[in-house]
Amino acid sequence: MSNIDMGKKVLVAGVGKSGIAAAKLLLGGGCSVVLYDDGKTVDDTSLTEMFGNGADVSMCTGSVPEEILSEIKYCVISPGIPLDAPSIRAFSEKGIHIIGEVELAYMYEKGTVAAITGTNGKTTTTALMGDIMKKTGRKVFVAGNIGLPYTETAKETDEESCSVLEVSSFQLETISSFRPFVSAVLNITPDHLNRHHTMDNYIKAKMDIAKNQTKDDVIVLNYEDEVLRKEAEHVNARVIYFSSRHTLDEGVYLEDGKNIVVKLDGGCRRLCGTDELHVLGIHSYENVMAAVAMARAMNVSYEDIYDAVTKFQSVEHRIEYVCEKNGVKYYNDSKATNTDAAIKGITSMVRPTYLIGGGYDKQADFTEWIQSFDGAVKKLVLIGETSGQIARTCDSLGFTDYIKMNGLKEAVGYCVENAESGDAVLLSPACASWDMFASYEERGKLFKKYVTQNYANII
């Protein structure tokens, strides 16, 4: 799809960060914009502050007048708005073309795109891939679901630049021409079923990252994921696997749990040992291997890759070391918004652990998460709207070392008061944050704040 014609009126649904960035991109391209939100509004003063005097932008709340809808051919929706929302269905039924922010941004992309998705590990892998590409001296934009909207960076790209993108299933639902040169799907486990309704729909959304790729492109997949091995049969791009358990004839693999080995294009070499990395756990090594495979597909030198991966630190909110107080180590894993991510968090702990879990209900089953505790959890401290469901699952599995708290601040206080020297305290909720917080970032930052405050009170 080419750029939306200048002068066209475009509807932008959602007035959050991604919606505002999309509106600015469209305005810069000569379009007029109608912002729309079911429940929020932006007054004229705020519109001027965001877009400047004279910007051709207006705001509708609740409904869009028919005379405006008759002029609109495109509606750009924010990732948080489902395609089956009544308003979006109504727009579609009127013949309005529904696209997402990634598709819009790609219309303005001039450089090479590397895109990463998966249930878990996206942010870490994207951040690392960004660090690797920066070693090449190219202009690099790290954007997407990682924090900076792609619509904010796409207009700055050029023929030599590289956009490294974290893309979610929500964003991939609304692409039509988006085509990364190299893509990666790290893993697929149940998540967001309240949005996608079935695993088949969720898998399709994830694999849509490759739907426009050709044999000239590359997709990096996790060999240990049975779903991805099956899906690999249906992609057009060249497949490069990474594996944490198998020696591959072609790909990137973990040898004896200690060395990352690259075997590609007739060559084979040890890149580094896991003891040279600053990240913890098999899942983290998988993220590193995925980034290595992507970088080699983009002809990055082994020297640049080694330099980046051995200097890389864990991203904020993903098994992030916070501090050690009175012999107790605190870790922020707020980005563990599903059970699979939370399993990786708890299995990375090497100390008896006070685990803070619970949050927004995404219709998840917590059985495997609780079974993964395997003696590592000294006390499960439950918060949020799923606390009752998790407690019932604990009871059914015979795990009784749990307690319910009214909120995160109280939960942190309980852990500070009860954890002993040699223990760890881990926030790894296995749930999204939206019942109590605006985002997992806010939840993680508050966790760190409450830890600091509690020890300040003690001192």
Salt bridges, closest charged atoms under 4 A:
GLU66 OE1 - LYS94 NZ 3.27
GLU71 OE1 - LYS9 NZ 3.45
ASP84 OD2 - HIS197 NE2 3.07
ASP158 OD2 - LYS139 NZ 3.13
GLU173 OE1 - ARG195 NH2 2.95
GLU173 OE2 - HIS196 ND1 3.39
ASP191 OD2 - HIS192 NE2 3.35
ASP191 OD1 - LYS362 NZ 2.66
ASP208 OD2 - LYS204 NZ 3.09
ASP216 OD1 - LYS215 NZ 3.68
ASP217 OD2 - ARG179 NE 2.79
GLU224 OE2 - HIS246 ND1 2.95
GLU250 OE2 - ARG238 NH2 3.31
ASP265 OD1 - ARG238 NH2 3.15
GLU276 OE2 - ARG270 NH2 3.41
ASP307 OD2 - LYS135 NZ 2.81
ASP307 OD1 - LYS311 NZ 3.09
GLU316 OE2 - HIS317 NE2 3.60
GLU316 OE2 - LYS445 NZ 3.12
GLU316 OE2 - LYS448 NZ 2.70
GLU320 OE2 - LYS448 NZ 3.00
GLU324 OE2 - ARG351 NH2 3.92
ASP333 OD1 - ARG318 NH1 2.28
ASP340 OD2 - LYS344 NZ 2.86
GLU420 OE1 - LYS378 NZ 3.16
ASP423 OD2 - LYS378 NZ 2.87
